[in-house]
Amino acid sequence: MIWLESIIGLVLVIFSAGMILVFSLPRLRQARRVNRLIPAVQRLRRAIGLAVEDGTRLHVSIGKSSIFSATNASALVGLSTLERVAQLSLVSDRPLVATSGDGTLSILSQDTLRAAYRIANVPEQYDPDRGRLAGATPMSYIAGTFPVIRDERVSTNILVGNFGPEVGLLADASDQQNAFTLAASDALATQAVLYAVAEETLIGEELFALPAYLQAGPVHQASLRLQDVLRWVVIGLIILAALLSFFGFNLL
Amino acid sequence: MRAPIWTAVAISIGLIVLLGYFIPPELAQFGFILTLRSLLVGWAVILAGVAALVGALNLFLIHIGRMTASRNPDRYSILLVVFFVLSLGFGLYLSPADPLYQKVVTAIQVPIEASLMAILAITLTFASFRLFQRRKGLMAGVFAVSAVFFILVGSGLLAPLQDLPGIGGVLGFIQRLPVAGGRGILLGIALGSLTAGLRILLGADRPYSG
């Protein structure tokens, strides 16, 4: 059984990697494909544009997940989003600020910001203080992020990553400052809290689609298409398993 | 291509660690991959420890800067710096495992965190009242109705109805609904995690500048 699991896992990874490469091919990339409309992302793009025009600040908080934990995928999405938002707001008078709740993530956020400035040929504008560790525990992270939202003329808060339900306090603080908030987490309880508190929320796998919707690159679009393919595969397998179980076939 | 050498290093190490998960331990001829994976993961853990230290130092320096700023110095940063130095000093002198040190730190940290959770409870209560101002449409209604309904079900108020013929089965079905919905969302998150990891392995996402 362990062998079977290993083989299925390996096949899934190889198939998925192959599909991402295939979907990234220029011919398939140019094929007409319209992504499902996510109003929250449209409002985010508008808020980023307005922040750049107004000379107000953007704040990206990428969560408290360690890069070595099981929830690190959301942190990686947070970093991709940070890079893309940094690129979109390079011309702003007030540079973007990034906060995180983990030492590794704070270093990676600094490195991501540095890369964004270097690619735009303005490395002298990079300030390492813009990628901050707000706190090392979930609550101290929230408490350490409050002053950024309150005191740094932030007009848009993007909370993308792994958060606990306590992130509701940040969404509420943002609301009190009349700032736009887009929040997304991979934790179920947090998604429910954010739906009630945050101005815009991404539910479920929408979190992982965010970089693709911000035009982060062809591979992000390809991985979004792969997610759609895999979703249909999973739906098919669930229906098949239910039917087999209904007709008395024992799958295990 | 951005940082090709570091990208190649990251991809190679990622592939070795990933391969290690697919090789059963009893397969002796590939044991060296498992050994290599353990070694690399060990290095990563050490790096994570150093990163935590660098992050804490960064936090300290930022607050020193805010405390000593010529325009609008932050008085809360003074508190953070003082207590940071005190915690570090006593931690190094007594060791973090010292019962007195742990007692003092816990006596400060736990009430503060409990207060924040209490504020969160009030915030959520007010947010639920304002939900319909913020969100229009069917989903807000479904969210509010299901939240109230499942609070009632979870509180056990409907437990006596479980024994009634027919109603018990319906209640059991309804109680399974959130689990099914949660699993659906988790499946989507798992697929998203898979593609996010693959983007790193393919070198498309590089959260490092090199």
Chai-1 contact restraints between the chains, C-beta under 6 A:
chainA,res_idxA,chainB,res_idxB,connection_type,confidence,min_distance_angstrom,max_distance_angstrom,comment,restraint_id
A,I2,B,P24,contact,1.0,0.0,6.0,A-B,restraint_1
A,S6,B,F22,contact,1.0,0.0,6.0,A-B,restraint_2
A,G9,B,F22,contact,1.0,0.0,6.0,A-B,restraint_3
A,L10,B,F22,contact,1.0,0.0,6.0,A-B,restraint_4
A,S16,B,L198,contact,1.0,0.0,6.0,A-B,restraint_5
A,A17,B,L198,contact,1.0,0.0,6.0,A-B,restraint_6
A,I20,B,L198,contact,1.0,0.0,6.0,A-B,restraint_7
A,F68,B,A48,contact,1.0,0.0,6.0,A-B,restraint_8
A,A73,B,S193,contact,1.0,0.0,6.0,A-B,restraint_9
A,A73,B,A196,contact,1.0,0.0,6.0,A-B,restraint_10
A,L76,B,A196,contact,1.0,0.0,6.0,A-B,restraint_11
A,V77,B,A196,contact,1.0,0.0,6.0,A-B,restraint_12
A,L79,B,P207,contact,1.0,0.0,6.0,A-B,restraint_13
A,S80,B,D205,contact,1.0,0.0,6.0,A-B,restraint_14
A,G103,B,A51,contact,1.0,0.0,6.0,A-B,restraint_15
A,G103,B,A52,contact,1.0,0.0,6.0,A-B,restraint_16
A,G103,B,G55,contact,1.0,0.0,6.0,A-B,restraint_17
A,T104,B,A48,contact,1.0,0.0,6.0,A-B,restraint_18
A,T104,B,A51,contact,1.0,0.0,6.0,A-B,restraint_19
A,S106,B,G55,contact,1.0,0.0,6.0,A-B,restraint_20
A,I107,B,A51,contact,1.0,0.0,6.0,A-B,restraint_21
A,L108,B,P207,contact,1.0,0.0,6.0,A-B,restraint_22
A,D111,B,Y208,contact,1.0,0.0,6.0,A-B,restraint_23
A,D111,B,S209,contact,1.0,0.0,6.0,A-B,restraint_24
A,T112,B,P207,contact,1.0,0.0,6.0,A-B,restraint_25
A,R114,B,S209,contact,1.0,0.0,6.0,A-B,restraint_26
A,A115,B,S209,contact,1.0,0.0,6.0,A-B,restraint_27
A,D129,B,I62,contact,1.0,0.0,6.0,A-B,restraint_28
A,R132,B,I62,contact,1.0,0.0,6.0,A-B,restraint_29
A,L133,B,G55,contact,1.0,0.0,6.0,A-B,restraint_30
A,L133,B,N58,contact,1.0,0.0,6.0,A-B,restraint_31
A,L133,B,L59,contact,1.0,0.0,6.0,A-B,restraint_32
A,M139,B,E113,contact,1.0,0.0,6.0,A-B,restraint_33
A,M139,B,L116,contact,1.0,0.0,6.0,A-B,restraint_34
A,E166,B,L120,contact,1.0,0.0,6.0,A-B,restraint_35
A,G168,B,L120,contact,1.0,0.0,6.0,A-B,restraint_36
A,G168,B,T123,contact,1.0,0.0,6.0,A-B,restraint_37
A,G168,B,L124,contact,1.0,0.0,6.0,A-B,restraint_38
A,L169,B,L120,contact,1.0,0.0,6.0,A-B,restraint_39
A,D172,B,T123,contact,1.0,0.0,6.0,A-B,restraint_40
A,D186,B,I189,contact,1.0,0.0,6.0,A-B,restraint_41
A,L188,B,G182,contact,1.0,0.0,6.0,A-B,restraint_42
A,A196,B,A127,contact,1.0,0.0,6.0,A-B,restraint_43
A,A196,B,S128,contact,1.0,0.0,6.0,A-B,restraint_44
A,A196,B,L131,contact,1.0,0.0,6.0,A-B,restraint_45
A,V197,B,A127,contact,1.0,0.0,6.0,A-B,restraint_46
A,G204,B,I185,contact,1.0,0.0,6.0,A-B,restraint_47
A,G204,B,G188,contact,1.0,0.0,6.0,A-B,restraint_48
A,E205,B,G188,contact,1.0,0.0,6.0,A-B,restraint_49
A,E205,B,I189,contact,1.0,0.0,6.0,A-B,restraint_50
A,E205,B,G192,contact,1.0,0.0,6.0,A-B,restraint_51
A,F208,B,G192,contact,1.0,0.0,6.0,A-B,restraint_52
A,F208,B,A196,contact,1.0,0.0,6.0,A-B,restraint_53
A,V219,B,R199,contact,1.0,0.0,6.0,A-B,restraint_54
A,V219,B,A204,contact,1.0,0.0,6.0,A-B,restraint_55
A,S223,B,T195,contact,1.0,0.0,6.0,A-B,restraint_56
A,S223,B,R199,contact,1.0,0.0,6.0,A-B,restraint_57
A,L226,B,T195,contact,1.0,0.0,6.0,A-B,restraint_58
A,Q227,B,L191,contact,1.0,0.0,6.0,A-B,restraint_59
A,Q227,B,T195,contact,1.0,0.0,6.0,A-B,restraint_60
A,L230,B,L191,contact,1.0,0.0,6.0,A-B,restraint_61
A,V234,B,L187,contact,1.0,0.0,6.0,A-B,restraint_62
